[in-house]
Amino acid sequence: METIKIGIIDDQNIFRQSLVLLIKSVPEFEMVAEAATASMLLSIFDTLPAQIPDILLMDMNMPEMNGIELNKFIADKYPAIRVIVLSVHSQDRLISKMITSGAAAYLVKNCNKEELIAAIKSTYETGFYMNKQVLMAIQQANRSSSKTISIFNSPSLELTPREKEVLALICKENSSAEIAEKLFLSVRTVEGHRNNLLLKTQSRNTAGLVLFAIRHLLFEVL
């Protein structure tokens, strides 16, 4: 059985240790790295490459580097790591900013363990996880900042009908294999469309594609 490698960074010892116990209780998960500070975490990555995780659970408020700074650094230096932010904050603009800076998912710390496990699995399989609260927050943040524009008013950006179909299915949390089955395409072709979408939209990752779709009115949160 394939396991998902998990890392945790949180300076609150009790919370971090509780998360470690939860992760170790799930057979599909493998706990590979835990740290209280950015320097501790990056030291592990530099000296023990085998302990670089697939999924990193990250707090927002930390010493040395805050969540936004560390998120951007991870996205640039370790793009294969998918970051799930765990935070006490639920402001719309902050959630949107974290996704823009490279996070694949955002959960408030009072979420239940079932949602956290589901978020980890979804992020690993599809590249992102966004519950309705997060989707609504992103949509509201973009309305408030007046950044929501119609794609048809962007002459430099042209998505093909097929790319729009793929993007819509990505927003509904379909994996490449599921999209391939629904559109009668090969997985390789779907991955090609996904890569083209990342390039055209200048998105860091799949979560960025969802953010783009919301901003450009290609996906509406119901």
BAMARLUM-531680 format. One record per residue (C-alpha): residue number from 1; residue in three letters; y negated, z, x negated. Coordinates in pm, whole numbers. Example, Ala and Ser with C-alpha at 12.3 -4.5 7.8 and 13.67 -1.06 7.14 Angstrom:
BAMARLUM-531680
<rec i="1" aa="ALA" v="450" w="780" u="-1230"/>
<rec i="2" aa="SER" v="106" w="714" u="-1367"/>
This chain:
BAMARLUM-531680
<rec i="1" aa="MET" v="0" w="0" u="0"/>
<rec i="2" aa="GLU" v="-341" w="-99" u="-135"/>
<rec i="3" aa="THR" v="-571" w="198" u="-181"/>
<rec i="4" aa="ILE" v="-949" w="211" u="-161"/>
<rec i="5" aa="LYS" v="-1112" w="377" u="-461"/>
<rec i="6" aa="ILE" v="-1381" w="624" u="-353"/>
<rec i="7" aa="GLY" v="-1667" w="780" u="-549"/>
<rec i="8" aa="ILE" v="-1905" w="1053" u="-430"/>
<rec i="9" aa="ILE" v="-2250" w="1156" u="-552"/>
<rec i="10" aa="ASP" v="-2418" w="1453" u="-385"/>
<rec i="11" aa="ASP" v="-2592" w="1748" u="-547"/>
<rec i="12" aa="GLN" v="-2486" w="1989" u="-271"/>
<rec i="13" aa="ASN" v="-2163" w="2131" u="-411"/>
<rec i="14" aa="ILE" v="-2011" w="2258" u="-87"/>
<rec i="15" aa="PHE" v="-2075" w="1932" u="96"/>
<rec i="16" aa="ARG" v="-1944" w="1722" u="-196"/>
<rec i="17" aa="GLN" v="-1631" w="1932" u="-239"/>
<rec i="18" aa="SER" v="-1562" w="1912" u="135"/>
<rec i="19" aa="LEU" v="-1592" w="1534" u="117"/>
<rec i="20" aa="VAL" v="-1350" w="1525" u="-175"/>
<rec i="21" aa="LEU" v="-1092" w="1718" u="29"/>
<rec i="22" aa="LEU" v="-1139" w="1482" u="323"/>
<rec i="23" aa="ILE" v="-1099" w="1172" u="107"/>
<rec i="24" aa="LYS" v="-785" w="1313" u="-56"/>
<rec i="25" aa="SER" v="-633" w="1375" u="289"/>
<rec i="26" aa="VAL" v="-635" w="1003" u="375"/>
<rec i="27" aa="PRO" v="-334" w="816" u="226"/>
<rec i="28" aa="GLU" v="-524" w="486" u="192"/>
<rec i="29" aa="PHE" v="-802" w="647" u="-14"/>
<rec i="30" aa="GLU" v="-803" w="733" u="-383"/>
<rec i="31" aa="MET" v="-1067" w="974" u="-514"/>
<rec i="32" aa="VAL" v="-1178" w="839" u="-854"/>
<rec i="33" aa="ALA" v="-1523" w="985" u="-931"/>
<rec i="34" aa="GLU" v="-1751" w="1265" u="-817"/>
<rec i="35" aa="ALA" v="-2088" w="1372" u="-952"/>
<rec i="36" aa="ALA" v="-2389" w="1588" u="-867"/>
<rec i="37" aa="THR" v="-2648" w="1371" u="-1044"/>
<rec i="38" aa="ALA" v="-2710" w="1007" u="-1128"/>
<rec i="39" aa="SER" v="-2669" w="1067" u="-1502"/>
<rec i="40" aa="MET" v="-2328" w="1227" u="-1446"/>
<rec i="41" aa="LEU" v="-2215" w="939" u="-1226"/>
<rec i="42" aa="LEU" v="-2338" w="663" u="-1457"/>
<rec i="43" aa="SER" v="-2180" w="837" u="-1756"/>
<rec i="44" aa="ILE" v="-1844" w="821" u="-1577"/>
<rec i="45" aa="PHE" v="-1892" w="450" u="-1505"/>
<rec i="46" aa="ASP" v="-1991" w="376" u="-1866"/>
<rec i="47" aa="THR" v="-1709" w="567" u="-2033"/>
<rec i="48" aa="LEU" v="-1428" w="532" u="-1778"/>
<rec i="49" aa="PRO" v="-1439" w="184" u="-1618"/>
<rec i="50" aa="ALA" v="-1113" w="251" u="-1435"/>
<rec i="51" aa="GLN" v="-1298" w="515" u="-1232"/>
<rec i="52" aa="ILE" v="-1558" w="273" u="-1096"/>
<rec i="53" aa="PRO" v="-1503" w="293" u="-718"/>
<rec i="54" aa="ASP" v="-1483" w="29" u="-449"/>
<rec i="55" aa="ILE" v="-1690" w="251" u="-219"/>
<rec i="56" aa="LEU" v="-1957" w="501" u="-327"/>
<rec i="57" aa="LEU" v="-2063" w="773" u="-83"/>
<rec i="58" aa="MET" v="-2420" w="860" u="-178"/>
<rec i="59" aa="ASP" v="-2672" w="1123" u="-73"/>
<rec i="60" aa="MET" v="-3040" w="1032" u="-32"/>
<rec i="61" aa="ASN" v="-3212" w="1339" u="-178"/>
<rec i="62" aa="MET" v="-3100" w="1402" u="-534"/>
<rec i="63" aa="PRO" v="-3252" w="1510" u="-866"/>
<rec i="64" aa="GLU" v="-3325" w="1254" u="-1142"/>
<rec i="65" aa="MET" v="-3304" w="947" u="-917"/>
<rec i="66" aa="ASN" v="-3346" w="941" u="-541"/>
<rec i="67" aa="GLY" v="-3115" w="742" u="-316"/>
<rec i="68" aa="ILE" v="-3334" w="433" u="-303"/>
<rec i="69" aa="GLU" v="-3369" w="414" u="-683"/>
<rec i="70" aa="LEU" v="-2999" w="471" u="-748"/>
<rec i="71" aa="ASN" v="-2901" w="230" u="-471"/>
<rec i="72" aa="LYS" v="-3104" w="-50" u="-631"/>
<rec i="73" aa="PHE" v="-2964" w="31" u="-976"/>
<rec i="74" aa="ILE" v="-2605" w="25" u="-849"/>
<rec i="75" aa="ALA" v="-2665" w="-302" u="-664"/>
<rec i="76" aa="ASP" v="-2801" w="-465" u="-980"/>
<rec i="77" aa="LYS" v="-2560" w="-328" u="-1243"/>
<rec i="78" aa="TYR" v="-2245" w="-274" u="-1035"/>
<rec i="79" aa="PRO" v="-2266" w="-529" u="-751"/>
<rec i="80" aa="ALA" v="-1897" w="-491" u="-666"/>
<rec i="81" aa="ILE" v="-1955" w="-129" u="-558"/>
<rec i="82" aa="ARG" v="-2034" w="-94" u="-189"/>
<rec i="83" aa="VAL" v="-2264" w="198" u="-118"/>
<rec i="84" aa="ILE" v="-2241" w="408" u="196"/>
<rec i="85" aa="VAL" v="-2544" w="634" u="232"/>
<rec i="86" aa="LEU" v="-2485" w="979" u="381"/>
<rec i="87" aa="SER" v="-2813" w="1142" u="473"/>
<rec i="88" aa="VAL" v="-2974" w="1402" u="697"/>
<rec i="89" aa="HIS" v="-3257" w="1155" u="761"/>
<rec i="90" aa="SER" v="-3248" w="914" u="1055"/>
<rec i="91" aa="GLN" v="-3593" w="752" u="1047"/>
<rec i="92" aa="ASP" v="-3584" w="382" u="1136"/>
<rec i="93" aa="ARG" v="-3790" w="266" u="838"/>
<rec i="94" aa="LEU" v="-3581" w="462" u="589"/>
<rec i="95" aa="ILE" v="-3254" w="323" u="722"/>
<rec i="96" aa="SER" v="-3392" w="-31" u="707"/>
<rec i="97" aa="LYS" v="-3523" w="26" u="353"/>
<rec i="98" aa="MET" v="-3186" w="150" u="229"/>
<rec i="99" aa="ILE" v="-3005" w="-154" u="369"/>
<rec i="100" aa="THR" v="-3270" w="-382" u="216"/>
<rec i="101" aa="SER" v="-3221" w="-217" u="-123"/>
<rec i="102" aa="GLY" v="-2848" w="-288" u="-121"/>
<rec i="103" aa="ALA" v="-2661" w="-25" u="82"/>
<rec i="104" aa="ALA" v="-2364" w="-153" u="279"/>
<rec i="105" aa="ALA" v="-2371" w="125" u="537"/>
<rec i="106" aa="TYR" v="-2578" w="424" u="649"/>
<rec i="107" aa="LEU" v="-2447" w="735" u="822"/>
<rec i="108" aa="VAL" v="-2617" w="1059" u="915"/>
<rec i="109" aa="LYS" v="-2441" w="1365" u="777"/>
<rec i="110" aa="ASN" v="-2355" w="1501" u="1121"/>
<rec i="111" aa="CYS" v="-2119" w="1209" u="1189"/>
<rec i="112" aa="ASN" v="-1758" w="1304" u="1254"/>
<rec i="113" aa="LYS" v="-1477" w="1244" u="1006"/>
<rec i="114" aa="GLU" v="-1324" w="968" u="1218"/>
<rec i="115" aa="GLU" v="-1642" w="762" u="1194"/>
<rec i="116" aa="LEU" v="-1670" w="820" u="819"/>
<rec i="117" aa="ILE" v="-1312" w="703" u="766"/>
<rec i="118" aa="ALA" v="-1374" w="400" u="990"/>
<rec i="119" aa="ALA" v="-1697" w="322" u="803"/>
<rec i="120" aa="ILE" v="-1520" w="330" u="466"/>
<rec i="121" aa="LYS" v="-1244" w="98" u="587"/>
<rec i="122" aa="SER" v="-1486" w="-143" u="755"/>
<rec i="123" aa="THR" v="-1715" w="-154" u="452"/>
<rec i="124" aa="TYR" v="-1419" w="-227" u="225"/>
<rec i="125" aa="GLU" v="-1279" w="-499" u="454"/>
<rec i="126" aa="THR" v="-1595" w="-669" u="583"/>
<rec i="127" aa="GLY" v="-1867" w="-566" u="338"/>
<rec i="128" aa="PHE" v="-2065" w="-344" u="574"/>
<rec i="129" aa="TYR" v="-2057" w="-95" u="859"/>
<rec i="130" aa="MET" v="-2337" w="-38" u="1106"/>
<rec i="131" aa="ASN" v="-2305" w="169" u="1419"/>
<rec i="132" aa="LYS" v="-2536" w="112" u="1714"/>
<rec i="133" aa="GLN" v="-2779" w="382" u="1597"/>
<rec i="134" aa="VAL" v="-2830" w="204" u="1265"/>
<rec i="135" aa="LEU" v="-2855" w="-141" u="1421"/>
<rec i="136" aa="MET" v="-3116" w="-15" u="1668"/>
<rec i="137" aa="ALA" v="-3305" w="158" u="1386"/>
<rec i="138" aa="ILE" v="-3319" w="-163" u="1182"/>
<rec i="139" aa="GLN" v="-3429" w="-364" u="1485"/>
<rec i="140" aa="GLN" v="-3701" w="-112" u="1573"/>
<rec i="141" aa="ALA" v="-3821" w="-86" u="1212"/>
<rec i="142" aa="ASN" v="-3865" w="-459" u="1191"/>
<rec i="143" aa="ARG" v="-4050" w="-473" u="1523"/>
<rec i="144" aa="SER" v="-4282" w="-195" u="1409"/>
<rec i="145" aa="SER" v="-4356" w="-360" u="1075"/>
<rec i="146" aa="SER" v="-4418" w="-700" u="1237"/>
<rec i="147" aa="LYS" v="-4171" w="-861" u="998"/>
<rec i="148" aa="THR" v="-3956" w="-1006" u="1272"/>
<rec i="149" aa="ILE" v="-4009" w="-1381" u="1271"/>
<rec i="150" aa="SER" v="-3830" w="-1675" u="1420"/>
<rec i="151" aa="ILE" v="-3606" w="-1866" u="1188"/>
<rec i="152" aa="PHE" v="-3741" w="-2185" u="1339"/>
<rec i="153" aa="ASN" v="-4083" w="-2105" u="1192"/>
<rec i="154" aa="SER" v="-3937" w="-2095" u="839"/>
<rec i="155" aa="PRO" v="-3926" w="-2458" u="719"/>
<rec i="156" aa="SER" v="-3796" w="-2355" u="375"/>
<rec i="157" aa="LEU" v="-3487" w="-2200" u="532"/>
<rec i="158" aa="GLU" v="-3242" w="-2424" u="712"/>
<rec i="159" aa="LEU" v="-2912" w="-2286" u="833"/>
<rec i="160" aa="THR" v="-2655" w="-2532" u="962"/>
<rec i="161" aa="PRO" v="-2499" w="-2475" u="1306"/>
<rec i="162" aa="ARG" v="-2175" w="-2373" u="1134"/>
<rec i="163" aa="GLU" v="-2358" w="-2124" u="911"/>
<rec i="164" aa="LYS" v="-2519" w="-1971" u="1221"/>
<rec i="165" aa="GLU" v="-2174" w="-1939" u="1380"/>
<rec i="166" aa="VAL" v="-2038" w="-1768" u="1069"/>
<rec i="167" aa="LEU" v="-2341" w="-1537" u="1051"/>
<rec i="168" aa="ALA" v="-2301" w="-1437" u="1417"/>
<rec i="169" aa="LEU" v="-1938" w="-1345" u="1358"/>
<rec i="170" aa="ILE" v="-2027" w="-1153" u="1041"/>
<rec i="171" aa="CYS" v="-2273" w="-948" u="1247"/>
<rec i="172" aa="LYS" v="-1986" w="-860" u="1482"/>
<rec i="173" aa="GLU" v="-1792" w="-715" u="1187"/>
<rec i="174" aa="ASN" v="-1538" w="-994" u="1155"/>
<rec i="175" aa="SER" v="-1368" w="-1032" u="817"/>
<rec i="176" aa="SER" v="-1348" w="-1372" u="648"/>
<rec i="177" aa="ALA" v="-987" w="-1405" u="764"/>
<rec i="178" aa="GLU" v="-1084" w="-1328" u="1124"/>
<rec i="179" aa="ILE" v="-1375" w="-1574" u="1112"/>
<rec i="180" aa="ALA" v="-1144" w="-1841" u="969"/>
<rec i="181" aa="GLU" v="-900" w="-1790" u="1255"/>
<rec i="182" aa="LYS" v="-1170" w="-1801" u="1524"/>
<rec i="183" aa="LEU" v="-1342" w="-2113" u="1385"/>
<rec i="184" aa="PHE" v="-1020" w="-2289" u="1277"/>
<rec i="185" aa="LEU" v="-1129" w="-2295" u="914"/>
<rec i="186" aa="SER" v="-969" w="-2189" u="588"/>
<rec i="187" aa="VAL" v="-1066" w="-1852" u="442"/>
<rec i="188" aa="ARG" v="-1196" w="-2037" u="137"/>
<rec i="189" aa="THR" v="-1429" w="-2244" u="357"/>
<rec i="190" aa="VAL" v="-1558" w="-1930" u="530"/>
<rec i="191" aa="GLU" v="-1623" w="-1768" u="192"/>
<rec i="192" aa="GLY" v="-1817" w="-2079" u="94"/>
<rec i="193" aa="HIS" v="-2035" w="-2046" u="405"/>
<rec i="194" aa="ARG" v="-2081" w="-1675" u="333"/>
<rec i="195" aa="ASN" v="-2195" w="-1748" u="-24"/>
<rec i="196" aa="ASN" v="-2435" w="-2017" u="101"/>
<rec i="197" aa="LEU" v="-2580" w="-1769" u="350"/>
<rec i="198" aa="LEU" v="-2634" w="-1512" u="75"/>
<rec i="199" aa="LEU" v="-2814" w="-1770" u="-136"/>
<rec i="200" aa="LYS" v="-3026" w="-1914" u="144"/>
<rec i="201" aa="THR" v="-3130" w="-1576" u="282"/>
<rec i="202" aa="GLN" v="-3163" w="-1414" u="-62"/>
<rec i="203" aa="SER" v="-2949" w="-1126" u="61"/>
<rec i="204" aa="ARG" v="-2781" w="-884" u="-179"/>
<rec i="205" aa="ASN" v="-2468" w="-843" u="30"/>
<rec i="206" aa="THR" v="-2315" w="-871" u="376"/>
<rec i="207" aa="ALA" v="-2527" w="-586" u="510"/>
<rec i="208" aa="GLY" v="-2831" w="-782" u="397"/>
<rec i="209" aa="LEU" v="-2713" w="-1078" u="604"/>
<rec i="210" aa="VAL" v="-2704" w="-858" u="913"/>
<rec i="211" aa="LEU" v="-3053" w="-733" u="835"/>
<rec i="212" aa="PHE" v="-3170" w="-1094" u="797"/>
<rec i="213" aa="ALA" v="-3012" w="-1192" u="1129"/>
<rec i="214" aa="ILE" v="-3192" w="-910" u="1310"/>
<rec i="215" aa="ARG" v="-3525" w="-993" u="1147"/>
<rec i="216" aa="HIS" v="-3496" w="-1360" u="1242"/>
<rec i="217" aa="LEU" v="-3377" w="-1300" u="1599"/>
<rec i="218" aa="LEU" v="-3031" w="-1441" u="1531"/>
<rec i="219" aa="PHE" v="-2863" w="-1118" u="1638"/>
<rec i="220" aa="GLU" v="-2974" w="-888" u="1917"/>
<rec i="221" aa="VAL" v="-2855" w="-529" u="1945"/>
<rec i="222" aa="LEU" v="-2753" w="-472" u="2305"/>
